[in-house]
Amino acid sequence: MSDILIVDDERDIRELISDILKDEGYTTRLAGNSDQAMTEIGGEPPALLILDIWLKDSQMDGIDILKSVKRDHPDVPVVIISGHGNIEIAVAAIKQGAYDFIEKPFNIDQLLVVIRRAMETSRLRRENLALRRQDSKAAEMMGDSGPFRALVSQLDKVTKSNGRVMLTGPAGSGKELAARYIHTNSNRASGPFVTVNCARMEPDRMEEVLFGREDTSRGVEPGLLEEANGGVVYFDEVADMPVGTQSKILRVLVDQQFQRVGGSDKVRVDLRVISSTNRDLETEIAEGRFRQELFHRLNVVPIEVPSLADRREDIPLLASHFIAAFHETQGLPRRELSDEAVALMQTMLWPGNVRQLKNLIERVLILGDGSGPIEARELPSDEHAPGDKGRTVVLGALATLPLREAREAFEREYLLTQINRFGGNISRTASFVGMERSALHRKLKSLGVVTSNKSGARVAHVGPESEDEQEVG
């Protein structure tokens, strides 16, 4: 894209600039007044705008047009030209977001240098935008378990609306992927997806990063909210946002406008807000760390993202996806998973959820011999249980029990693990453990194992039956 819009009320000047730029291989459009300029910009924003400050017989001057462009198309660089240039006009133009200022009569070589730099800035901004949109691909939103299907069903219901969504769930469960899924499938998919990492941002710089900054020395530096205009802003771990910033974000949600740090003009934005947290925000509110008004503004549509432990059926699919992704992006071996490795991964502890699974797969591919299927022995034993290497979760407690009670406890834990591994499917569980379905049913009943509905799946646990529970069978 090399389209440059030249706005000047003097025909000779705009045509001269156009001829020079055409000789350099650029495509140009011309406008002689503010109405023509706004029509051209509204039809198709240019890669670069060359703008005269003083426009005769126009409703808007160059500064007015500059403000409009930086509000609606902040990625378009604007080079200001004027025959009446002085330091006050230059400061005003730079303050409003102009890329540079050139005084008439201009030197052609100087003009070309500024334009080449501005076009490079435009190219980099477009590439960054393209990368952000590429990141919005929901390729890793995959699974076939009941909890996963229930999650996708909820996400699909909110994609076409503009409602604010609050995603809850443990760290590493895929809350940002869920947010990107909403964005990718919404009518804002062509707009930016901007992540605000509230946990990692320095509290004393958060307002500057969010709202931007303007001063006479550095000019205008747009913030993340401005960059997200027309798209989605995602507040990752919103509970970590400083209380002082929370009140200002609340005002932005109400007014859809804000002031840059050091600025006086209002900046209007059109945003959809998605937030996430792994904390109980009602507890945070009770302890004075989160504003109740902001919670109600953000929590319009609450959606829970399940942990990996709640969707163990999806582990083989996710692991295979990560293997293929690491092969494509890092050149790591593309290995299959042995049945034993799959079985072991489905019984592991996953406190880090999907992120932990991804890291484990990368580690195995890097450290493995690179040939043949991934075997269970290659999986790190410290992922299995919090105790000694290679020991199962129940061994520590079993050591204090008589043999009969220990055997029953082991059978109960073993069968609970297998049932949850297979998403509550008794037929598949019986086949894996080598029992007849009816025999497994009797065994489970004798051990006091029941299932309950959770996130669209049957989950096994130990306890008395209630109206919402029934025996496995």
Backbone hydrogen bonds, N-H to C=O, Kabsch-Sander energy under -0.5 kcal/mol:
donor,donor_aa,acceptor,acceptor_aa,energy
4,I,27,T,-2.8
5,L,48,L,-2.5
6,I,4,I,-0.5
6,I,29,R,-3.0
7,V,5,L,-0.5
7,V,50,I,-3.1
8,D,6,I,-0.6
8,D,31,A,-2.0
11,R,9,D,-0.7
14,R,10,E,-2.2
15,E,11,R,-2.4
16,L,12,D,-2.1
17,I,13,I,-2.6
18,S,14,R,-2.0
19,D,15,E,-2.6
20,I,16,L,-2.2
21,L,17,I,-2.4
22,K,18,S,-2.5
23,D,19,D,-1.9
24,E,20,I,-0.8
25,G,22,K,-1.6
26,Y,21,L,-2.4
27,T,2,S,-1.6
29,R,4,I,-2.3
31,A,6,I,-2.1
37,A,33,N,-2.2
38,M,34,S,-2.8
39,T,35,D,-2.0
40,E,36,Q,-2.3
41,I,37,A,-2.6
42,G,38,M,-2.5
43,G,39,T,-2.0
44,E,40,E,-2.1
47,A,3,D,-2.3
48,L,3,D,-1.1
49,L,77,P,-2.3
50,I,5,L,-3.0
51,L,49,L,-0.6
51,L,79,V,-2.9
52,D,7,V,-2.2
53,I,81,I,-1.9
55,L,53,I,-0.6
56,K,54,W,-0.5
58,S,55,L,-0.8
62,G,53,I,-3.0
65,I,61,D,-2.1
66,L,62,G,-2.7
67,K,63,I,-2.5
68,S,64,D,-2.1
69,V,65,I,-2.7
70,K,66,L,-2.7
71,R,67,K,-1.5
72,D,68,S,-2.5
73,H,69,V,-3.4
76,V,73,H,-2.0
79,V,49,L,-3.0
80,I,78,V,-0.6
80,I,100,D,-2.5
81,I,51,L,-2.6
82,S,102,I,-1.4
85,G,82,S,-0.6
90,A,86,N,-2.2
91,V,87,I,-2.6
92,A,88,E,-2.3
93,A,89,I,-2.7
94,I,90,A,-2.6
95,K,91,V,-2.6
96,Q,92,A,-1.5
97,G,94,I,-1.4
98,A,93,A,-2.4
99,Y,78,V,-2.9
100,D,78,V,-1.1
102,I,80,I,-3.2
104,K,82,S,-3.0
111,L,107,N,-2.7
112,L,108,I,-2.5
113,V,109,D,-2.1
114,V,110,Q,-2.1
115,I,111,L,-2.4
116,R,112,L,-2.7
117,R,113,V,-2.1
118,A,114,V,-2.5
119,M,115,I,-2.8
120,E,116,R,-2.0
121,T,117,R,-2.1
122,S,118,A,-2.3
123,R,119,M,-2.4
124,L,120,E,-2.5
125,R,121,T,-2.2
126,R,122,S,-2.2
127,E,123,R,-2.4
128,N,124,L,-2.5
129,L,125,R,-2.3
130,A,126,R,-2.5
131,L,127,E,-2.4
132,R,128,N,-2.3
133,R,129,L,-2.3
134,Q,130,A,-2.4
135,D,131,L,-2.4
136,S,132,R,-0.7
136,S,133,R,-0.5
137,K,134,Q,-1.7
141,M,138,A,-1.7
142,M,140,E,-1.6
149,R,145,S,-2.5
150,A,146,G,-2.3
151,L,147,P,-2.0
152,V,148,F,-2.6
153,S,149,R,-2.2
154,Q,150,A,-1.8
155,L,151,L,-2.6
156,D,152,V,-2.8
157,K,153,S,-1.1
158,V,154,Q,-0.8
158,V,155,L,-1.0
159,T,155,L,-0.9
160,K,156,D,-0.5
161,S,158,V,-0.6
165,V,273,V,-1.2
166,M,301,V,-2.1
167,L,165,V,-0.6
167,L,275,S,-3.0
168,T,166,M,-0.5
168,T,303,I,-2.4
169,G,277,T,-1.2
173,S,170,P,-1.6
178,A,174,G,-1.9
179,A,175,K,-2.1
180,R,176,E,-2.5
181,Y,177,L,-2.2
182,I,178,A,-1.9
183,H,179,A,-2.1
184,T,180,R,-3.1
185,N,181,Y,-1.7
186,S,183,H,-1.6
189,A,186,S,-1.4
191,G,188,R,-2.1
194,V,192,P,-0.5
194,V,232,V,-2.7
195,T,193,F,-0.5
196,V,234,Y,-3.3
197,N,195,T,-0.7
198,C,196,V,-1.4
198,C,236,D,-1.6
199,A,236,D,-0.5
200,R,197,N,-0.5
201,M,197,N,-1.2
205,R,202,E,-1.8
206,M,202,E,-0.8
206,M,203,P,-0.7
209,V,205,R,-2.5
210,L,206,M,-2.7
211,F,207,E,-3.0
212,G,208,E,-1.7
213,R,221,E,-2.4
214,E,261,V,-2.1
215,D,219,G,-1.6
219,G,215,D,-1.9
220,V,94,I,-1.0
221,E,213,R,-3.5
224,L,209,V,-2.7
225,L,210,L,-2.2
226,E,210,L,-0.5
227,E,223,G,-2.0
228,A,224,L,-1.6
229,N,226,E,-1.4
230,G,270,D,-3.0
231,G,228,A,-2.7
232,V,192,P,-2.7
233,V,272,R,-2.6
234,Y,194,V,-3.0
235,F,233,V,-0.6
235,F,274,I,-2.4
236,D,196,V,-2.2
236,D,234,Y,-1.0
238,V,235,F,-0.6
238,V,276,S,-2.6
240,D,237,E,-1.9
241,M,238,V,-1.9
246,Q,242,P,-2.0
247,S,243,V,-1.4
248,K,244,G,-0.9
249,I,245,T,-2.5
250,L,246,Q,-2.3
251,R,247,S,-1.4
252,V,248,K,-1.8
253,L,249,I,-2.3
254,V,250,L,-1.5
255,D,251,R,-2.9
256,Q,252,V,-3.1
258,F,267,V,-1.6
260,R,265,D,-0.5
261,V,212,G,-2.5
263,G,260,R,-2.1
267,V,258,F,-3.4
268,R,266,K,-0.6
269,V,256,Q,-2.3
271,L,269,V,-0.6
272,R,231,G,-1.7
274,I,233,V,-2.2
274,I,272,R,-0.5
275,S,165,V,-2.8
276,S,235,F,-2.0
277,T,167,L,-1.9
281,L,279,R,-1.0
283,T,280,D,-0.6
284,E,280,D,-1.9
285,I,281,L,-2.6
286,A,282,E,-2.1
287,E,283,T,-1.8
288,G,285,I,-1.7
289,R,284,E,-2.8
290,F,284,E,-0.9
295,F,291,R,-2.1
296,H,292,Q,-2.2
297,R,293,E,-1.6
298,L,294,L,-2.4
299,N,295,F,-2.6
301,V,164,R,-1.6
303,I,166,M,-2.8
305,V,168,T,-3.6
310,D,307,S,-0.7
311,R,308,L,-1.3
312,R,309,A,-0.6
314,D,311,R,-1.9
315,I,312,R,-1.7
318,L,314,D,-2.7
319,A,315,I,-2.9
320,S,316,P,-2.3
321,H,317,L,-2.0
322,F,318,L,-2.4
323,I,319,A,-2.2
324,A,320,S,-2.2
325,A,321,H,-2.4
326,F,322,F,-2.7
327,H,323,I,-1.8
328,E,324,A,-2.0
329,T,325,A,-2.6
330,Q,326,F,-2.1
331,G,326,F,-0.5
331,G,327,H,-0.8
332,L,326,F,-1.6
335,R,333,P,-1.1
338,S,374,I,-2.3
342,V,338,S,-2.3
343,A,339,D,-2.5
344,L,340,E,-2.3
345,M,341,A,-2.6
346,Q,342,V,-2.0
347,T,344,L,-1.3
348,M,344,L,-0.6
348,M,345,M,-0.7
349,L,383,E,-1.0
353,N,350,W,-1.5
354,V,172,G,-0.7
355,R,172,G,-1.6
355,R,352,G,-0.7
356,Q,352,G,-1.1
357,L,353,N,-2.0
358,K,354,V,-2.5
359,N,355,R,-2.2
360,L,356,Q,-2.4
361,I,357,L,-2.4
362,E,358,K,-2.1
363,R,359,N,-2.3
364,V,360,L,-2.5
365,L,361,I,-2.3
366,I,362,E,-2.0
367,L,363,R,-2.5
368,G,364,V,-2.0
374,I,336,E,-3.0
378,E,375,E,-1.6
379,L,376,A,-1.5
383,E,380,P,-1.4
384,H,381,S,-1.4
385,A,381,S,-0.7
391,R,388,D,-1.8
395,L,392,T,-0.9
398,L,394,V,-2.1
399,A,395,L,-1.5
400,T,397,A,-1.4
401,L,398,L,-1.8
406,A,402,P,-2.8
407,R,403,L,-2.8
408,E,404,R,-2.2
409,A,405,E,-2.5
410,F,406,A,-2.7
411,E,407,R,-2.8
412,R,408,E,-2.6
413,E,409,A,-2.6
414,Y,410,F,-3.2
415,L,411,E,-2.8
416,L,412,R,-2.5
417,T,413,E,-2.3
418,Q,414,Y,-2.2
419,I,415,L,-2.7
420,N,416,L,-2.4
421,R,417,T,-2.0
422,F,418,Q,-1.9
423,G,420,N,-1.4
424,G,419,I,-3.2
425,N,422,F,-1.6
426,I,424,G,-0.9
429,T,425,N,-1.9
430,A,426,I,-3.0
431,S,427,S,-2.1
432,F,428,R,-2.1
433,V,429,T,-2.6
434,G,430,A,-1.1
435,M,430,A,-2.3
440,L,436,E,-2.8
441,H,437,R,-2.5
442,R,438,S,-2.1
443,K,439,A,-2.5
444,L,440,L,-2.8
445,K,441,H,-2.1
446,S,442,R,-2.5
447,L,443,K,-1.7
448,G,444,L,-0.6
448,G,445,K,-0.9
449,V,444,L,-2.6
450,V,461,H,-2.8
451,T,470,Q,-1.9
452,S,459,V,-2.1
453,N,468,D,-0.7
454,K,457,A,-2.3
457,A,454,K,-1.6
458,R,423,G,-0.8
459,V,452,S,-2.3
459,V,457,A,-0.6
461,H,450,V,-3.0
463,G,448,G,-1.6
469,E,466,S,-1.7
470,Q,451,T,-1.4
472,V,449,V,-0.7
